[in-house]
């Protein structure tokens, strides 16, 4: 879980495996990092020592039409 530091409830670009990166809202819980999707059809992703990831950077602006 290396990379840039983001605070809880900020949105970050996160590398979750060798081929995928995603934008998710970040929440730190102990040593785990929970990545919550804006679209509730998707499940959260939990990063920890058994499921590592890398925060690539903090999102400055996210805009979309719903």
C-alpha positions as CSV (number, residue, x, y, z in Angstrom):
1,X,0.0,0.0,0.0
2,X,2.8,2.3,-0.9
3,X,2.6,5.5,-2.9
4,X,1.0,8.8,-2.3
5,X,-0.9,9.4,1.0
6,X,-4.6,10.1,0.9
7,X,-6.9,10.9,3.8
8,X,-10.1,9.1,4.6
9,X,-13.0,10.0,2.2
10,X,-10.7,11.3,-0.5
11,X,-10.8,9.6,-3.9
12,X,-7.6,8.0,-5.1
13,X,-6.3,6.2,-8.2
14,X,-5.2,2.8,-6.9
15,X,-3.3,0.0,-8.7
16,X,-5.1,-3.1,-7.4
17,X,-3.2,-5.8,-9.4
18,X,-0.8,-6.1,-12.3
19,X,-3.3,-5.1,-14.9
20,X,-6.0,-3.0,-13.1
21,X,-6.2,0.5,-11.6
22,X,-9.3,2.1,-10.2
23,X,-10.7,5.3,-8.7
24,X,-12.2,4.7,-5.3
25,X,-13.0,6.5,-2.0
26,X,-10.4,5.6,0.6
27,X,-11.0,4.6,4.2
28,X,-8.2,3.5,6.6
29,X,-9.2,0.9,9.2
30,X,-6.3,-0.2,11.3
31,X,-3.6,-1.6,8.9
32,X,-6.2,-2.2,6.1
33,X,-7.3,0.2,3.5
34,X,-10.9,-0.1,2.2
35,X,-11.6,1.2,-1.3
36,X,-15.3,2.1,-1.7
37,X,-16.8,2.5,-5.1
38,X,-19.1,5.4,-6.0
39,X,-21.3,3.0,-7.9
40,X,-22.9,0.8,-5.2
41,X,-23.3,-2.1,-7.7
42,X,-19.7,-2.9,-7.0
43,X,-18.2,-4.3,-3.8
44,X,-15.5,-2.6,-1.8
45,X,-11.9,-3.7,-2.3
46,X,-9.8,-4.3,0.8
47,X,-6.0,-3.8,0.6
48,X,-3.8,-5.4,3.3
49,X,-0.6,-7.5,3.5
50,X,-2.4,-10.5,1.8
51,X,-4.0,-8.3,-0.9
52,X,-1.5,-5.4,-1.6
53,X,-2.1,-2.4,-3.8
54,X,-0.5,0.9,-4.5
55,X,-2.0,4.3,-4.3
56,X,-0.9,6.1,-7.5
57,X,-2.3,9.5,-6.6
58,X,-5.2,11.6,-5.2
59,X,-8.0,12.6,-7.5
60,X,-8.3,16.4,-7.6
61,X,-11.6,16.6,-9.5
62,X,-14.1,13.9,-10.5
63,X,-17.0,14.9,-12.6
64,X,-19.8,12.8,-14.3
65,X,-23.4,12.9,-15.3
66,X,-25.8,10.5,-13.7
